[in-house]
Amino acid sequence: MDPREVEFTSLVGWLRTFALQSEASTARELSDGLAMSEALVQIEPSVFTPSWFAGILKSDNTNNDTLNVILNLLLHYYRQNLSDVCTSGELPIPEIPAGCQELGSEMIAGFLKLMLGVAVTCSNKLLFISKIQSLDE
């Protein structure tokens, strides 16, 4: 199996450890951003608030717009809490193509890696690190 596909499958496996109402198995299912935003509320609700998630659910935004909303708040979190990562130039930021309604697995993996960074640095990080450690390799 291609290493990028292994990475994507592993990251989706991690995402599926959350109690999600949204489908979260394929890049197509994750392209609307709902499962990712739902998990972010569970990871760090002081930043990714329930009202922020409700706004995403109620909006008529395109997938592209929703993904940009998620990306902007992820980057805000990184600037506020992980500024050393931001200034090092090593933060891989997914580029969402204009008008895109469905992202490939590599692009979704970029979002999931950013989310993973939030999970292992947030106030509840020990819980999330424990979940990660319990996953099969």
C-alpha positions, -999 to 999 in steps of 0.1 A, spaced: 0 0 0 12 35 -8 27 53 23 3 83 18 -27 59 18 -14 42 49 -11 76 65 -46 86 55 -61 54 67 -43 58 101 -55 94 105 -91 84 96 -88 56 122 -78 81 148 -107 105 138 -131 76 141 -122 72 178 -145 102 184 -182 99 189 -193 114 155 -227 118 140 -211 126 106 -197 100 82 -159 98 85 -145 69 64 -135 83 30 -120 115 16 -154 122 -1 -173 119 33 -147 142 50 -147 168 23 -178 186 37 -158 193 69 -186 182 92 -169 153 109 -137 173 113 -155 202 129 -175 178 151 -143 162 164 -126 196 169 -155 206 193 -147 175 213 -110 181 213 -109 218 223 -143 232 229 -130 265 243 -117 274 208 -139 252 185 -170 261 204 -204 243 201 -218 276 187 -191 276 161 -201 241 151 -238 250 151 -229 278 127 -213 254 104 -242 230 105 -267 258 98 -248 275 70 -254 272 34 -217 273 27 -201 252 0 -177 225 11 -149 248 1 -162 276 23 -167 253 53 -131 239 49 -118 275 48 -137 283 80 -121 252 97 -87 259 84 -88 296 96 -97 286 131 -71 258 131 -44 283 121 -57 307 147 -53 280 173 -17 273 161 -8 310 162 -22 314 197 -9 282 212 18 268 190 35 299 177 69 281 176 55 257 150 41 285 130 74 305 130 95 275 122 80 273 87 73 236 93 35 239 95 20 221 65 -10 242 55 -35 225 32 -43 246 1 -80 243 -8 -85 247 -45 -111 274 -54 -145 259 -62 -134 225 -49 -163 204 -35 -143 172 -28 -107 169 -16 -84 140 -21 -70 119 7 -37 138 8 -55 171 14 -78 156 40 -47 141 57 -33 176 59 -64 188 79 -63 157 101 -26 163 109 -34 198 120 -62 185 141 -39 159 156 -16 188 166 -44 204 185 -53 171 202 -18 165 215 -14 200 228 -48 209 242 -58 209 279 -71 174 275 -40 161 257 -34 131 280 -68 116 271 -61 120 233 -25 108 236 -39 77 254 -64 71 226 -37 74 200 -15 49 219 -43 24 220 -47 24 182 -33 -5 162 -2 4 143 
